[in-house]
Amino acid sequence: MNGAESLVRTLVAGGVEVCFTNPGTSEMHFVAALDRVEGMACVLFLFEGGATGAADGYARMADKPASTLLHLGPGLANGLANLHNARRARSPIVNIVGEHATYHRIHDAPLTSDIAGFARPVSAWLRMGTTAEAIAADGADAIAAARTAPGRIATLILPADTAWNPGTGIAPVPAIPERARAGADALGRAVAALASGEPAVLHLSDRAVRGEGRRIAARIARKTGAKLLAMAANARIDRGAGTVPIERLPYPIDAAIETLAPFRHVILVGATPPVGFFAYPGKPSVLSAPDAETIVLATPEEDQIEALERLAEAVGAPADESSAAGARPELPTAGALADAAIGRVLGALIPEGAIVCDESITTGRNFFGQTHAAAPHSWLQLGGGAIGLGIPMATGAAIACPGRKVIALQADGSALYTAQALWTQARERLDVVTLIWSNRSYAILRHELANVGAANPGPKAIGMLTLDDPAIDWVSLTKGFGVEARRVENLASFIDVFRGALARRGPFLIEVAL
C-alpha cells in the first residue's frame, strides 16, 4: 500500500466519501488509488473552480466534508474564488493539492509555486506532507480540522513522492471537538435586552436558521416581541410552509440601514455583526443604529441551539406552537415575464424537499420573500461575494442529496465563470434545473455605479457592464455541454417549460429572457 492508498483509505474511514477533482501528473497515484479503494466517489470537473464550488455545496447539504484534488499551485489558484466562498459559508472541506516530489521542488520546474502561500488565506488548517509514512495521519488530522465547528477548510499539500512511496495504512481520525457553550454573561445581557421594552432583533445565521434553531428563535420572538432577521447571505436556510417566515437583511446599504434603524438591541446568534458589503462615500460601514447595543449570544463556533434553548427558558417562551408562512402563492395567469411574476411562479412550483441554490444577484433579490410559503425546502446562497458559485454549488448539492430536486437561480454574468460545471451535471446525470436570468449584463454593477457616486457613466463604463455584443446563446452553449436547454420569452412559456423540467429527472437549463 503506497501513501496515496493509505490516504484514500483514511479519508473513506473518516467519512469522506466524495472527491471533486481536476487532477494532473503529480496526483496520478491518488487517482490510481481511487480504483483500489471502495467507498470514494470521484467527480470530474473541467475547471477547478467547479470542483471547489461543488465541495462547498456538498458540505452545506451533507453536513460533512468532501475532498478536493487539485493540480499544484495553478490548479489551486483556479479554485481559490470558490474556496473563499466556502470559507465564508463555513463549509467543511478537505482540500488536497498535489505538489512536486519533495526532492524536485528545488529545481524550480515550470509549475513550481508557493502553494502554501496561495492556500493560507482560505485555510483554517494547512500542512505540507513530508513522508509517505505520515501522509495518512496528515489526512486524518485534516478531517478533524475540517469537521471542527462551525466547519473549516483544511488544506493538505501532497508531494508526489509521499503518494508513490510505501505508506502505513489507515490512520485514525482524532476526536472532533464539541461546540463550545455560549457564555452566561451573553445570555444575561440578551435576557435584559429582551425585557427592556426597547425594540430588539435576533440576527440569525448558521444553525439558528435551520430546523430546531429557527423554531426556538420563533418561540422567543412570539414571547418577547423581538424581530427575527437572517443575515443578508446564509450558507443554508431550511424554510417554507410550516415555518415562521424570516426575512433577510437587505443587500442594498440604504435598505439595510433603514431595516435596522428602529432596533436598540441587536442580538447575534450564529451571525456576524451587520456591516456593509462595500464602503460607500458618506455612508457607515456598521449598519445597525449608532446607539444600538450589539450582543453576541452565540458565535458561529458556539452551540447556538443550546444557547437559544437557554434563552427561551429564561424569557419563559412557551412550547413550540404550530406556525405557518401564509398561503402558497398562486400561479400568475397573465403579465410580463418580470421579477414579481417569476417570484410567484417559484413560490407556487418549488417542490417539497427541493434545494434552491441562489446566485441571482440582482434579478432574484425579492424572490426570497415571495417563497416563504412554498413547499418546505432548503435555500443556499452566495455568501462570500465571489461570483461563479451557483452552478457548481448546485452540482455539489445534487451529489449530496440525490433524492432531492435542485433548482439553481442563476445570474447570466455569474454563470459564465463556471458554466463548465454543466458538463459535470450531464456526466453524473444530476437532477438539477438551472434558471438563467438572461438580462445580458452585469446588472448589479449599474446600481453600484450610482451607489459609489460614479455619476454620468459614459460608453466605456457602460460597455464594461453589458453582455449583449455578441449575446450569449445559452441554449447552444448548454447543449454543447450535454444538457438539454430551452429559451423562454414570455410568462406562459416559462411556466410550461419549468413545470416540465421539474417533472423529469436529469439536468435541464432554462434561459429566461428578461
NUNU-334179 format. One record per residue (C-alpha): residue in one letter; residue number from 1; x negated, z, y negated. Coordinates in Angstrom, 1 decimal, padded with zeros to 4 digits. Layout:
  r    k      px      pz      py
  A  NUM       X       Z       Y
...
end
This chain:
  r    k      px      pz      py
  M    1   000.0   000.0   000.0
  N    2  -001.5  -001.1  -003.3
  G    3  -001.0   000.6  -006.6
  A    4   001.8  -001.8  -007.6
  E    5   003.8  -001.0  -004.5
  S    6   003.2   002.7  -005.0
  L    7   004.6   002.4  -008.5
  V    8   007.6   000.4  -007.5
  R    9   008.4   002.8  -004.7
  T   10   008.1   005.8  -007.1
  L   11   010.4   004.1  -009.6
  V   12   013.1   003.5  -006.9
  A   13   012.8   007.0  -005.6
  G   14   013.1   008.3  -009.1
  G   15   016.4   006.4  -009.6
  V   16   015.1   003.3  -011.5
  E   17   017.0   000.5  -009.8
  V   18   016.6  -002.5  -012.1
  C   19   013.6  -004.2  -013.6
  F   20   014.3  -006.5  -016.6
  T   21   011.3  -008.8  -016.9
  N   22   009.4  -011.8  -018.1
  P   23   006.1  -011.4  -016.3
  G   24   002.7  -013.1  -016.4
  T   25  -000.5  -013.3  -014.4
  S   26  -001.5  -009.7  -014.9
  E   27   001.8  -008.5  -013.5
  M   28   001.9  -010.6  -010.3
  H   29   001.1  -007.7  -007.9
  F   30   004.0  -005.8  -009.4
  V   31   006.2  -008.9  -008.9
  A   32   005.0  -009.2  -005.3
  A   33   005.7  -005.6  -004.6
  L   34   009.4  -006.1  -005.6
  D   35   009.8  -008.2  -002.4
  R   36   008.3  -005.5  -000.2
  V   37   010.4  -002.6  -001.7
  E   38   014.2  -002.3  -001.1
  G   39   016.3  -000.9  -003.9
  M   40   014.9  -002.6  -007.0
  A   41   016.8  -005.5  -008.5
  C   42   014.8  -007.8  -010.7
  V   43   016.4  -009.7  -013.6
  L   44   014.5  -012.5  -015.3
  F   45   014.8  -013.3  -019.0
  L   46   013.3  -016.4  -020.8
  F   47   012.2  -014.2  -023.7
  E   48   011.0  -010.6  -023.7
  G   49   013.5  -009.6  -026.5
  G   50   016.2  -010.3  -023.9
  A   51   014.6  -008.1  -021.4
  T   52   014.2  -005.1  -023.7
  G   53   017.7  -005.6  -025.2
  A   54   019.2  -005.6  -021.7
  A   55   017.3  -002.5  -020.8
  D   56   019.0  -000.8  -023.8
  G   57   022.5  -002.0  -022.9
  Y   58   022.0  -000.9  -019.3
  A   59   020.8   002.6  -020.2
  R   60   023.8   003.1  -022.6
  M   61   026.2   002.5  -019.7
  A   62   024.3   003.7  -016.7
  D   63   023.0   006.9  -018.4
  K   64   019.7   006.4  -016.7
  P   65   016.6   004.2  -017.3
  A   66   015.9   000.8  -016.1
  S   67   012.4  -000.6  -016.1
  T   68   011.0  -003.5  -018.1
  L   69   008.0  -005.5  -017.1
  L   70   006.3  -007.3  -020.0
  H   71   003.2  -009.5  -020.1
  L   72   000.3  -008.0  -022.0
  G   73   000.4  -007.3  -025.8
  P   74   002.0  -010.6  -026.9
  G   75   004.9  -010.1  -024.4
  L   76   005.4  -006.5  -025.7
  A   77   005.3  -007.8  -029.2
  N   78   008.1  -010.3  -028.4
  G   79   010.2  -007.4  -027.2
  L   80   009.5  -004.9  -029.9
  A   81   012.6  -005.5  -032.1
  N   82   015.0  -004.6  -029.3
  L   83   012.7  -001.6  -028.3
  H   84   013.2  -000.5  -031.9
  N   85   016.9  -000.7  -031.4
  A   86   016.7   001.1  -028.1
  R   87   014.7   003.9  -029.7
  R   88   017.4   004.3  -032.4
  A   89   020.1   004.3  -029.7
  R   90   018.1   007.0  -027.8
  S   91   018.2   004.8  -024.7
  P   92   016.0   005.9  -021.8
  I   93   013.7   003.1  -020.7
  V   94   010.6   003.0  -018.5
  N   95   008.7   000.3  -020.4
  I   96   005.9  -001.2  -018.2
  V   97   003.4  -003.5  -019.9
  G   98   000.8  -005.4  -018.0
  E   99  -002.8  -005.3  -019.1
  H  100  -006.1  -007.0  -018.2
  A  101  -008.1  -005.3  -015.4
  T  102  -009.9  -002.3  -016.8
  Y  103  -013.3  -004.0  -016.4
  H  104  -012.1  -007.2  -018.0
  R  105  -010.9  -005.8  -021.4
  I  106  -014.5  -005.6  -022.8
  H  107  -014.8  -009.4  -022.6
  D  108  -012.1  -009.9  -025.2
  A  109  -010.3  -012.7  -023.4
  P  110  -007.7  -014.6  -025.4
  L  111  -004.8  -012.3  -024.6
  T  112  -006.6  -009.1  -025.2
  S  113  -004.8  -006.9  -027.8
  D  114  -004.2  -003.4  -028.9
  I  115  -001.2  -002.8  -026.6
  A  116  -001.1   000.9  -027.3
  G  117  -001.0   000.2  -031.0
  F  118   001.9  -002.2  -030.5
  A  119   003.8   000.3  -028.3
  R  120   003.2   003.6  -030.2
  P  121   005.9   003.2  -032.9
  V  122   008.7   002.7  -030.4
  S  123   007.5   005.0  -027.6
  A  124   008.1   008.7  -027.3
  W  125   005.6   008.8  -024.4
  L  126   002.7   006.4  -023.9
  R  127   000.0   006.2  -021.3
  M  128  -002.7   003.8  -020.2
  G  129  -003.1   003.6  -016.4
  T  130  -006.6   004.2  -015.3
  T  131  -006.7   004.0  -011.5
  A  132  -004.5   002.7  -008.6
  E  133  -004.6   006.2  -007.1
  A  134  -003.0   007.7  -010.2
  I  135  -000.6   005.0  -011.2
  A  136   002.3   006.2  -009.1
  A  137   002.0   009.7  -010.7
  D  138   001.9   007.9  -014.1
  G  139   005.2   006.2  -013.2
  A  140   006.8   009.5  -012.2
  D  141   005.8   011.1  -015.5
  A  142   007.2   008.1  -017.3
  I  143   010.6   008.5  -015.5
  A  144   010.7   012.2  -016.5
  A  145   009.8   011.4  -020.1
  A  146   012.4   008.6  -020.4
  R  147   015.1   010.9  -019.0
  T  148   014.3   013.8  -021.3
  A  149   017.2   014.3  -023.7
  P  150   018.5   012.5  -025.6
  G  151   016.8   009.6  -023.9
  R  152   013.4   008.1  -024.8
  I  153   011.2   005.1  -024.3
  A  154   008.3   005.8  -022.0
  T  155   005.6   003.1  -022.1
  L  156   003.2   002.8  -019.2
  I  157   000.4   000.2  -019.6
  L  158  -000.5  -001.2  -016.2
  P  159  -004.0  -002.7  -015.9
  A  160  -004.1  -005.4  -013.2
  D  161  -006.7  -003.6  -011.0
  T  162  -004.6  -000.4  -011.0
  A  163  -001.9  -002.7  -009.4
  W  164  -004.0  -004.5  -006.8
  N  165  -006.3  -001.7  -005.7
  P  166  -005.2   000.7  -002.9
  G  167  -002.5   003.2  -004.0
  T  168  -001.4   006.6  -002.7
  G  169   002.3   006.3  -002.0
  I  170   005.3   007.7  -003.7
  A  171   004.8   010.4  -006.4
  P  172   007.5   013.0  -007.1
  V  173   009.2   012.9  -010.5
  P  174   008.6   016.2  -012.4
  A  175   011.6   018.3  -013.3
  I  176   013.7   016.9  -016.2
  P  177   014.1   019.5  -019.0
  E  178   017.7   020.6  -019.7
  R  179   019.1   020.0  -023.2
  A  180   018.3   023.0  -025.5
  R  181   021.2   025.2  -026.5
  A  182   022.2   025.0  -030.2
  G  183   021.2   028.0  -032.3
  A  184   023.6   030.8  -033.1
  D  185   022.8   030.6  -036.8
  A  186   024.0   027.0  -036.9
  L  187   027.2   028.0  -035.2
  G  188   027.8   030.8  -037.6
  R  189   027.4   028.5  -040.6
  A  190   029.7   025.9  -039.1
  V  191   032.4   028.6  -038.5
  A  192   032.1   029.8  -042.0
  A  193   032.3   026.3  -043.4
  L  194   035.5   025.6  -041.4
  A  195   037.0   028.9  -042.5
  S  196   036.2   028.4  -046.2
  G  197   039.2   026.4  -047.1
  E  198   037.0   023.7  -048.6
  P  199   037.0   020.1  -047.2
  A  200   034.7   019.7  -044.2
  V  201   033.8   016.8  -042.0
  L  202   032.5   016.8  -038.4
  H  203   030.0   014.0  -038.5
  L  204   029.6   012.9  -034.8
  S  205   027.4   010.8  -032.6
  D  206   025.7   010.7  -029.2
  R  207   027.6   012.8  -026.6
  A  208   030.0   014.1  -029.3
  V  209   031.8   010.7  -029.4
  R  210   032.1   010.3  -025.7
  G  211   034.6   011.7  -023.3
  E  212   034.7   015.5  -023.3
  G  213   032.7   015.7  -026.6
  R  214   035.3   013.8  -028.7
  R  215   038.2   015.7  -027.0
  I  216   036.7   019.1  -028.0
  A  217   036.0   017.8  -031.5
  A  218   039.6   016.6  -031.9
  R  219   040.8   020.1  -030.9
  I  220   038.6   021.7  -033.6
  A  221   039.9   019.2  -036.2
  R  222   043.5   019.9  -035.3
  K  223   042.9   023.6  -035.7
  T  224   040.8   023.6  -038.9
  G  225   041.9   020.5  -040.7
  A  226   038.3   019.1  -040.6
  K  227   038.0   015.3  -040.6
  L  228   036.3   013.6  -037.7
  L  229   033.8   010.8  -038.7
  A  230   031.4   009.0  -036.5
  M  231   028.1   007.7  -037.7
  A  232   028.1   004.1  -039.0
  A  233   026.3   002.9  -035.9
  N  234   026.6   004.6  -032.5
  A  235   025.0   003.8  -029.1
  R  236   028.3   004.2  -027.3
  I  237   031.8   005.4  -028.2
  D  238   034.4   005.9  -025.4
  R  239   037.8   005.2  -027.1
  G  240   041.2   003.5  -027.0
  A  241   044.7   004.6  -026.0
  G  242   045.0   008.3  -025.2
  T  243   042.2   009.4  -027.6
  V  244   042.3   010.7  -031.1
  P  245   041.1   007.9  -033.5
  I  246   037.7   008.5  -035.0
  E  247   036.7   006.3  -037.9
  R  248   033.0   005.4  -038.6
  L  249   031.2   005.9  -041.8
  P  250   031.4   002.6  -043.6
  Y  251   028.2   000.4  -043.8
  P  252   028.6  -000.7  -047.4
  I  253   027.0   002.0  -049.6
  D  254   029.7   002.3  -052.2
  A  255   032.4   002.7  -049.5
  A  256   030.3   005.3  -047.7
  I  257   029.7   007.4  -050.8
  E  258   033.4   007.3  -051.5
  T  259   034.3   008.3  -048.0
  L  260   032.0   011.4  -048.1
  A  261   032.7   012.4  -051.7
  P  262   035.6   014.8  -051.0
  F  263   033.6   017.0  -048.5
  R  264   031.8   020.1  -049.4
  H  265   030.6   020.7  -045.9
  V  266   029.1   018.1  -043.6
  I  267   028.7   019.4  -040.0
  L  268   026.4   017.3  -037.9
  V  269   027.0   017.1  -034.1
  G  270   024.6   014.7  -032.3
  A  271   024.4   012.8  -035.6
  T  272   021.7   012.5  -038.3
  P  273   022.3   013.1  -042.0
  P  274   024.2   010.2  -043.6
  V  275   021.8   008.0  -045.6
  G  276   021.9   004.5  -047.0
  F  277   020.9   001.7  -044.7
  F  278   018.7   000.4  -047.6
  A  279   017.8   001.6  -051.0
  Y  280   019.8   000.1  -053.9
  P  281   018.9   000.3  -057.6
  G  282   020.7   003.2  -059.3
  K  283   022.4   004.4  -056.1
  P  284   021.5   007.5  -054.0
  S  285   019.8   007.5  -050.6
  V  286   021.7   010.5  -049.3
  L  287   025.4   009.5  -049.1
  S  288   027.1   013.0  -049.0
  A  289   028.1   014.6  -052.3
  P  290   025.2   016.2  -054.2
  D  291   026.7   019.6  -053.9
  A  292   027.7   019.3  -050.2
  E  293   026.3   021.6  -047.6
  T  294   024.8   019.9  -044.6
  I  295   024.9   022.0  -041.3
  V  296   023.2   020.8  -038.2
  L  297   025.4   022.3  -035.4
  A  298   023.6   020.4  -032.7
  T  299   020.8   017.7  -032.9
  P  300   020.8   014.7  -030.6
  E  301   018.3   016.5  -028.4
  E  302   020.5   019.6  -028.0
  D  303   023.6   020.2  -025.8
  Q  304   026.4   019.0  -028.1
  I  305   029.1   019.6  -025.6
  E  306   028.2   023.3  -025.2
  A  307   027.9   023.7  -029.0
  L  308   031.3   022.1  -029.5
  E  309   032.8   024.4  -026.9
  R  310   031.4   027.5  -028.6
  L  311   032.7   026.2  -032.0
  A  312   036.2   025.6  -030.6
  E  313   036.3   029.1  -029.1
  A  314   035.0   030.6  -032.4
  V  315   037.7   028.9  -034.5
  G  316   040.5   029.5  -032.0
  A  317   041.1   025.9  -031.2
  P  318   043.9   025.6  -028.6
  A  319   043.5   024.0  -025.3
  D  320   043.5   020.2  -025.2
  E  321   046.8   018.6  -026.1
  S  322   047.9   015.0  -025.3
  S  323   046.9   012.7  -028.0
  A  324   047.4   009.0  -028.8
  A  325   045.9   006.4  -031.1
  G  326   049.2   004.9  -032.0
  A  327   050.9   001.7  -030.7
  R  328   048.8  -001.0  -029.3
  P  329   048.7  -004.0  -031.7
  E  330   051.0  -006.9  -031.0
  L  331   049.5  -010.4  -030.9
  P  332   050.0  -012.3  -034.1
  T  333   052.2  -015.3  -033.8
  A  334   051.1  -017.1  -036.9
  G  335   048.5  -017.1  -039.6
  A  336   044.9  -018.2  -040.2
  L  337   042.0  -017.6  -037.8
  A  338   040.6  -014.9  -040.0
  D  339   039.2  -011.4  -039.6
  A  340   042.5  -009.4  -039.8
  A  341   044.2  -011.6  -037.2
  I  342   041.2  -011.6  -034.9
  G  343   041.1  -007.8  -035.0
  R  344   044.8  -007.7  -033.9
  V  345   044.1  -010.1  -031.1
  L  346   041.2  -007.9  -029.9
  G  347   043.4  -004.8  -030.1
  A  348   046.1  -006.4  -028.1
  L  349   043.9  -008.1  -025.4
  I  350   040.9  -005.8  -024.7
  P  351   041.4  -005.0  -021.0
  E  352   041.3  -001.5  -019.7
  G  353   037.7  -000.4  -018.8
  A  354   036.2  -003.1  -020.9
  I  355   032.8  -002.7  -022.6
  V  356   032.6  -004.1  -026.1
  C  357   029.2  -004.9  -027.4
  D  358   029.4  -005.3  -031.2
  E  359   026.8  -007.2  -033.2
  S  360   029.5  -008.6  -035.6
  I  361   027.6  -007.5  -038.7
  T  362   030.0  -009.0  -041.4
  T  363   032.9  -010.6  -039.7
  G  364   033.7  -007.6  -037.4
  R  365   033.3  -004.8  -039.9
  N  366   037.0  -004.0  -039.7
  F  367   037.6  -004.7  -036.0
  F  368   036.9  -001.0  -035.1
  G  369   039.9   000.3  -037.0
  Q  370   042.2  -002.3  -035.5
  T  371   041.3  -001.4  -031.9
  H  372   041.9   002.3  -031.9
  A  373   045.0   001.9  -029.8
  A  374   043.6  -000.8  -027.5
  A  375   043.3  -000.1  -023.8
  P  376   040.6   002.5  -023.0
  H  377   037.2   001.0  -023.4
  S  378   033.6   001.7  -024.4
  W  379   032.2   000.3  -027.7
  L  380   028.4  -000.3  -028.1
  Q  381   026.9  -001.1  -031.5
  L  382   023.7  -002.4  -033.1
  G  383   022.1   000.9  -034.2
  G  384   018.6   000.0  -035.3
  G  385   019.4  -002.9  -037.5
  A  386   017.1  -005.4  -035.8
  I  387   019.4  -008.4  -035.1
  G  388   019.3  -010.2  -031.9
  L  389   020.5  -007.4  -029.7
  G  390   024.1  -008.4  -028.9
  I  391   023.8  -011.0  -026.1
  P  392   021.0  -009.1  -024.2
  M  393   022.8  -005.7  -024.7
  A  394   026.0  -007.3  -023.1
  T  395   023.9  -008.6  -020.3
  G  396   022.4  -005.2  -019.5
  A  397   025.8  -003.5  -019.8
  A  398   027.3  -006.0  -017.3
  I  399   024.5  -005.3  -014.8
  A  400   025.0  -001.6  -015.2
  C  401   028.8  -001.8  -014.7
  P  402   029.6  -004.9  -012.6
  G  403   033.2  -003.9  -012.2
  R  404   034.0  -003.8  -015.9
  K  405   034.7  -006.8  -018.2
  V  406   032.1  -007.1  -021.0
  I  407   033.1  -008.6  -024.4
  A  408   030.3  -009.4  -026.9
  L  409   031.4  -009.6  -030.5
  Q  410   028.6  -011.7  -031.9
  A  411   027.5  -013.0  -035.3
  D  412   026.2  -016.5  -035.1
  G  413   022.9  -015.9  -037.0
  S  414   022.0  -012.9  -034.9
  A  415   022.9  -014.7  -031.7
  L  416   020.2  -017.3  -032.3
  Y  417   017.5  -014.8  -032.0
  T  418   018.1  -014.2  -028.3
  A  419   020.5  -017.0  -027.2
  Q  420   018.2  -017.5  -024.1
  A  421   019.9  -014.4  -022.6
  L  422   022.9  -016.6  -021.9
  W  423   020.8  -018.3  -019.2
  T  424   020.3  -014.9  -017.5
  Q  425   024.1  -014.3  -017.6
  A  426   024.6  -017.6  -015.8
  R  427   021.8  -016.9  -013.3
  E  428   023.2  -013.5  -012.5
  R  429   026.9  -014.6  -012.7
  L  430   027.7  -011.8  -015.0
  D  431   031.3  -011.1  -016.2
  V  432   030.7  -011.4  -020.0
  V  433   032.9  -013.1  -022.6
  T  434   030.9  -013.8  -025.8
  L  435   032.8  -014.4  -029.0
  I  436   030.6  -016.2  -031.6
  W  437   031.8  -015.7  -035.1
  S  438   030.7  -019.1  -036.4
  N  439   030.6  -018.9  -040.2
  R  440   027.3  -020.8  -040.1
  S  441   025.5  -018.4  -042.4
  Y  442   023.7  -015.1  -042.7
  A  443   026.9  -013.9  -044.5
  I  444   025.8  -010.3  -044.8
  L  445   022.8  -011.3  -047.0
  R  446   025.1  -012.9  -049.5
  H  447   026.6  -009.4  -050.1
  E  448   023.2  -007.8  -050.2
  L  449   022.1  -010.2  -053.0
  A  450   024.6  -008.5  -055.2
  N  451   024.0  -005.0  -053.9
  V  452   020.4  -005.0  -054.8
  G  453   021.0  -006.6  -058.2
  A  454   019.6  -010.0  -057.5
  A  455   022.1  -011.8  -059.7
  N  456   022.8  -015.5  -060.1
  P  457   021.2  -016.9  -056.9
  G  458   020.2  -020.5  -057.1
  P  459   020.0  -023.2  -054.5
  K  460   016.8  -022.0  -052.9
  A  461   018.2  -018.5  -052.4
  I  462   021.5  -019.8  -051.0
  G  463   019.6  -022.2  -048.8
  M  464   017.9  -019.2  -047.1
  L  465   021.3  -017.8  -046.1
  T  466   023.1  -020.9  -044.7
  L  467   023.0  -022.3  -041.2
  D  468   025.1  -025.5  -041.7
  D  469   022.4  -028.2  -042.3
  P  470   022.4  -029.0  -039.5
  A  471   025.2  -026.9  -038.0
  I  472   024.5  -025.2  -034.7
  D  473   026.6  -026.8  -031.8
  W  474   027.2  -023.6  -029.8
  V  475   029.2  -025.3  -027.1
  S  476   026.4  -027.7  -026.3
  L  477   023.8  -025.1  -026.6
  T  478   025.7  -022.7  -024.3
  K  479   026.4  -025.3  -021.7
  G  480   022.7  -026.1  -021.7
  F  481   022.1  -022.6  -020.5
  G  482   024.6  -023.0  -017.7
  V  483   027.5  -021.1  -019.3
  E  484   031.0  -022.6  -019.9
  A  485   032.0  -022.7  -023.5
  R  486   034.8  -023.7  -025.9
  R  487   035.2  -024.0  -029.6
  V  488   038.4  -022.9  -031.2
  E  489   039.5  -023.7  -034.7
  N  490   043.0  -022.0  -035.0
  L  491   044.6  -018.8  -034.1
  A  492   046.8  -020.1  -031.3
  S  493   043.9  -021.8  -029.6
  F  494   041.7  -018.6  -029.9
  I  495   044.4  -016.5  -028.2
  D  496   044.9  -019.0  -025.4
  V  497   041.2  -019.5  -024.7
  F  498   040.4  -015.8  -025.0
  R  499   043.2  -014.9  -022.6
  G  500   041.9  -017.4  -020.1
  A  501   038.3  -016.1  -020.4
  L  502   039.5  -012.6  -019.8
  A  503   041.4  -013.7  -016.7
  R  504   038.4  -015.3  -015.0
  R  505   035.1  -013.9  -013.8
  G  506   031.7  -015.0  -014.9
  P  507   030.1  -015.8  -018.2
  F  508   032.1  -017.6  -020.9
  L  509   031.4  -018.2  -024.6
  I  510   034.0  -019.0  -027.3
  E  511   032.7  -020.4  -030.6
  V  512   035.3  -019.1  -033.2
  A  513   035.2  -021.4  -036.2
  L  514   035.5  -019.3  -039.4
end
